[in-house]
Amino acid sequence: METNGISTQIFIGFSVSSLTIAVIMLMKKVFQKQLSAKWQYNLWFLLLIALTLPFISNHLFNFGNNMTFFEENHRNSIGAPTNAAGDHLIQNVNWLQDFTLSVNRSTPDFLNIVIAGIWMAGVLVFSVLTIQAWLKIKDIKSNTFEVKNKEILLLFEQCKQNLKISRNINVGESPLVKSAMTFGLFKTYVVLPIHFEESLSMKDIKYIFLHELNHYKYKDILTNYLIVVYQILYWFNPLVWVAFREMRLDREIACDVAVLNSLDEHCYSEYGNTIINVVDRVSQPRDFVFANQLNSSKKQIKKRIEKIVSFTTESKLLKLKSIAIFMLVGGFVASQIPFISMIAEDNTRYDFKSEQAVYEDLSQYFAGFDGSFVLYDMQADQYRIYNEDKSTLRVSPDSTYKIFIALFALESNVITSENSTMKWNEIQYPYDAWNMDQNLFTAMKNSVNWYFEDLDKRIQRDDMQAFLKQIGYGNTDLSGGIGQYWLESSLKISPVEQVQLLKAFYTNQFGFKEKNIQTVKDTIRLEEKSGVQLSGKTGTGAVNNKNINGWFIGYVETKENTYFFATNIQNEDNTNGSMAAEITLSILRNKGIY
């Protein structure tokens, strides 16, 4: 899991767990008299469900994806391209040269790394403590001796029969325990203090057996393991620790009630006295997280005795009320799923599913780079992809986005194909080609940042956002600021999406004005060889004077077919659009495409 993903999960987990705990505690307090002991305990299982939700894949919630919608609505057959006029053909043998400016960024992932590091350190610490607790149980198990008293063993079997338990359960005694306990997920043990029969009557032993066997019957041992796992994952939320403490108390009360339901009324006080006798013999109960203990803190024992004293058999009406309240809280937990889905949505990656994709090894072209290549054959309706993982990873589009800024500016009438000239802003840039007036063709040819930043600023933000959502451009995130969001900032797109958008742009599946589509096509035409036309745009991402991201996207038009491509390369430095273009041309050449 990436560090930003961990911090998002922590935020979601904290929010969902805190809100769910608050609601459960409120409902328990408000409807205390309408909830039976069993259902007060059952409410906490809704918390376990809520704690699980942030870790469930967002795809299981199936709340849709902008690009999935776009893909489904634009998979109709693609027509032949409009013949391009040659008036604006860029005949420049140096088109491979890419121009860019470095942006200065503080390390955006620093806080995420710190949060993830603290969380993982906490998980490690509590995992070690959990292992120590497990070793204590293992030590008790190795120092447990089988009970030899046949009368006690017979009593144990009778208690099992009363509760309809047929599985073999080991009953023993150990010098390492002060109170009866039950543990063991696969091989279960009921363990009592050594020489327990000397200080306890047969009735006391019977009540203890009934209590411990009810824990076994209701799978409380498994619940212990789940609680431990969630305490490790949510160690940072004190409310979770409080909630699980309350859950354990409610479980003991529910277990007490289960025992009372199996006893005659005159035995209720005897059962309560047994619990009090056990407390008197143990000054301070030890906390065994993997075991169920008859004993607990004196404050909790007081609450349990109060419940035993006030015990009455559960009526049908109380049961119905309890179920209704449980379902009400369950509905609240389920209502958080859209909230979790919205926040947890993995916008860092595009969900690409196509039966028409062939994955191939082109690693020899990417020596020294982490990258991906995507090619779409329009005639065969087939994708050929190198590096499946990177092909769907969204990164900054950098200057490749200028294709769509140009299209949006034309559609918004900020410029026209006949009048697209802008005055130079008199700022001295490191490239001579930038330090002069520009029109759309010269600005695209020389990748003039200031020209496209100015176009971006002239388009209303709401209009730009609407354009991006209309075409499903990557994560459609403009939060990086107008004129900046596409330069190693908030807007991100994957190579697969670049190819899909180029295909849709080329055939005007967006329904824009044909004249504007054609104008942009003319601006990105690069060269022609033997009747085969190459069009495209490079892009370089430079952060803190290091070139870390390189793009080359475009298409090749032959007499019979059109091929759309996107190449992205990444490295810590010395990565740019020119290199991406060279890699692309090598691949296209070896495939016999260009």
C-alpha positions, 0 to 999 in steps of 0.5 A, spaced: 500 500 500 502 506 498 503 511 503 498 516 501 493 510 501 495 509 508 494 516 510 487 516 507 485 509 510 487 512 517 483 518 516 477 514 513 478 508 519 478 514 524 472 517 522 468 511 521 470 508 527 469 514 531 462 515 528 460 508 529 462 508 536 458 514 538 452 512 535 452 505 538 454 508 545 448 513 544 443 507 542 445 503 548 444 509 553 437 511 549 434 504 548 437 501 554 431 498 557 429 496 550 435 492 548 436 485 551 443 483 554 444 479 548 442 484 543 446 490 547 452 485 546 450 484 538 450 491 537 458 491 537 459 486 531 456 492 527 462 496 529 467 490 527 463 491 520 464 498 520 472 497 522 472 492 516 469 497 511 475 502 510 479 495 508 474 493 503 476 494 495 472 500 493 470 496 487 466 492 491 461 498 492 460 499 485 459 506 485 461 507 478 467 511 475 467 517 470 472 514 465 468 507 465 462 511 464 466 514 458 468 508 455 462 505 455 458 510 452 464 511 446 466 504 444 462 505 438 465 504 431 470 509 429 470 512 422 475 514 417 479 521 419 478 527 415 483 529 410 488 534 413 490 540 410 497 541 409 497 548 410 500 548 417 504 542 417 510 543 422 516 541 418 521 541 423 527 536 423 528 539 431 521 537 433 524 532 438 527 537 442 522 538 448 521 545 452 519 545 459 520 549 465 522 546 472 516 547 478 519 548 485 515 543 489 516 541 497 515 534 498 508 533 498 508 526 500 512 528 507 506 528 511 503 522 508 510 518 509 510 521 517 503 518 518 504 512 515 511 511 518 507 512 525 501 508 524 506 502 522 510 503 528 504 503 532 502 496 528 509 493 530 509 495 537 502 492 538 503 486 534 509 485 539 505 485 545 500 481 542 505 476 540 507 476 548 500 475 550 499 469 545 506 466 548 503 467 555 497 463 553 502 458 550 505 457 556 499 456 560 497 451 555 504 447 556 503 448 564 495 445 564 494 438 567 488 434 565 483 434 571 483 427 574 477 427 578 471 423 575 466 426 578 468 433 576 469 430 569 462 427 569 459 434 571 463 437 565 460 433 560 453 434 563 454 441 562 456 440 555 450 436 554 445 441 557 448 446 552 448 441 546 455 441 545 458 435 542 465 437 540 471 435 545 473 440 549 479 439 554 478 441 561 484 442 566 488 446 571 494 450 571 498 454 577 499 459 572 491 462 572 487 465 578 481 464 575 477 460 570 478 461 563 477 458 556 482 459 550 484 455 544 481 457 537 482 450 534 483 446 540 479 449 546 481 448 553 477 450 559 482 451 565 481 452 572 486 454 578 490 448 580 486 445 586 480 449 585 476 443 587 478 444 594 476 451 595 469 451 590 463 447 591 460 442 586 455 448 584 460 453 584 464 448 579 458 447 575 456 455 574 463 456 572 463 450 567 456 453 564 459 460 563 465 458 560 462 453 555 457 459 553 463 463 551 465 457 547 458 456 544 457 463 542 464 463 538 467 468 543 474 465 542 474 467 535 471 474 537 477 475 541 482 474 535 478 479 531 478 484 537 485 483 537 486 484 530 482 491 530 486 493 536 492 493 532 490 496 526 486 502 530 491 502 535 491 510 534 483 511 536 482 511 543 475 510 542 476 503 539 479 501 546 474 504 550 469 500 545 472 494 546 472 494 553 465 495 553 464 490 548 468 485 553 463 487 559 457 486 555 459 479 552 460 477 560 453 480 561 450 476 555 454 470 557 451 471 565 444 471 562 445 465 557 447 461 564 441 464 568 436 462 562 439 455 563 438 455 570 432 455 575 430 461 578 432 459 585 439 458 582 440 465 580 443 468 587 447 462 587 450 463 580 451 471 583 455 468 589 459 464 585 462 470 581 463 474 587 467 468 591 471 468 585 473 475 585 474 475 593 480 469 591 483 474 586 486 480 588 487 483 581 485 479 574 490 478 569 488 480 562 489 475 557 487 478 550 486 471 547 482 468 553 475 469 556 475 469 563 470 468 569 473 474 573 474 481 571 475 488 574 471 489 581 467 495 577 465 490 571 463 485 576 459 490 580 455 491 573 454 484 572 451 482 579 446 488 578 444 485 571 444 478 575 439 481 581 435 484 576 434 479 571 428 477 568 426 472 562 426 476 555 420 477 552 418 476 545 416 484 545 423 486 548 426 481 543 423 484 537 425 491 540 432 489 540 432 486 533 429 493 530 434 497 534 439 493 531 437 493 524 437 501 525 444 501 527 446 496 522 442 501 517 447 507 519 453 503 518 451 501 511 449 508 510 457 510 511 459 505 505 458 511 499 462 516 504 467 511 504 467 509 497 467 517 495 474 518 499 477 511 498 476 511 491 483 510 488 484 516 483 491 514 482 489 509 477 485 508 472 480 501 472 482 499 465 478 492 462 479 490 455 478 483 452 482 487 446 488 488 450 495 484 448 501 485 453 508 484 451 515 485 453 518 491 450 523 492 456 529 493 452 527 500 449 526 502 456 533 501 459 534 506 465 527 508 465 520 506 469 515 506 463 510 504 459 507 504 452 500 503 449 498 502 442 491 502 439 490 499 432 484 502 430 483 497 424 484 491 429 480 494 435 486 492 439 491 495 444 498 493 445 501 494 452 507 494 455 508 494 463 500 493 465 501 496 472 504 503 469 499 503 463 494 505 468 498 509 473 496 516 473 501 521 473 501 529 471 500 530 463 505 536 463 505 539 456 501 533 453 495 537 456 496 543 451 492 539 446 486 539 450 487 546 453 487 548 445 481 545 444 477 548 450 480 555 448 477 554 441 470 551 444 470 557 449 471 562 443 477 564 447 481 564 441 479 562 434 483 558 428 484 565 424 485 569 430 490 565 436 495 570 437 497 573 444 502 578 445 509 576 449 508 578 456 515 581 456 518 576 461 525 573 459 524 565 458 530 561 457 528 559 450 528 564 445 522 561 441 518 563 447 520 570 448 516 573 442 508 573 440 505 567 439 499 564 435 496 557 437 501 553 432 508 556 434 506 555 441 504 548 440 510 547 436 515 550 441 511 548 447 510 555 450 508 554 457 506 562 458 501 561 452 497 555 454 497 558 461 494 564 459 489 560 455 487 556 461 486 563 465 481 566 460 477 559 460 472 560 466 474 555 471 467 552 471 467 551 464 474 548 464 472 543 470 465 541 465 470 540 459 474 535 463 468 531 466 465 531 459 471 527 456 473 524 462 480 527 463 484 522 468 482 524 475 479 531 473 482 535 479 484 542 478 485 543 485 493 545 483 491 552 481 489 555 474 495 555 469 499 550 474 494 544 475 497 540 469 504 541 471 506 536 476 501 538 480 493 535 481 491 533 474 493 526 473 492 521 467 494 514 465 497 512 458 491 508 457 487 514 458 491 518 454 490 513 448 483 513 449 482 520 449 486 521 443 482 516 439 476 519 441 479 526 440 481 524 433 474 521 431 470 527 435 466 523 439 465 529 444 461 532 439 465 538 439 466 543 432 469 539 427 473 546 425 476 546 432 478 539 432 481 540 425 485 546 427 488 542 433 490 536 429 493 541 424 497 544 430 500 537 432 502 534 426 509 533 426 512 530 419 510 525 414 514 519 411 512 516 404 505 518 405 505 516 413 503 522 417 506 522 424 502 527 429 503 528 437 505 532 443 511 531 447 511 533 455 516 533 460 515 534 468 521 538 471 521 538 479 526 542 483 530 542 476 530 535 475 526 532 469 522 526 472 517 525 467 517 524 460 511 523 455 510 522 448 503 521 445 500 521 438 498 517 432 500 515 426 496 515 420 497 510 414 492 509 408 489 503 411 489 505 418 490 509 424 495 507 430 494 511 437 500 511 442 502 514 449 509 513 452 511 515 459 517 514 462 519 516 469 526 517 473 529 521 478 532 525 473 534 526 466 527 524 463 524 528 458 519 528 452 524 527 447 527 521 450 520 518 450 519 520 443 525 517 441 523 510 445 516 511 441 519 512 434 524 505 435 518 501 437 514 504 432 519 503 427 520 495 429 513 494 428 513 497 421 508 502 423 512 508 422 
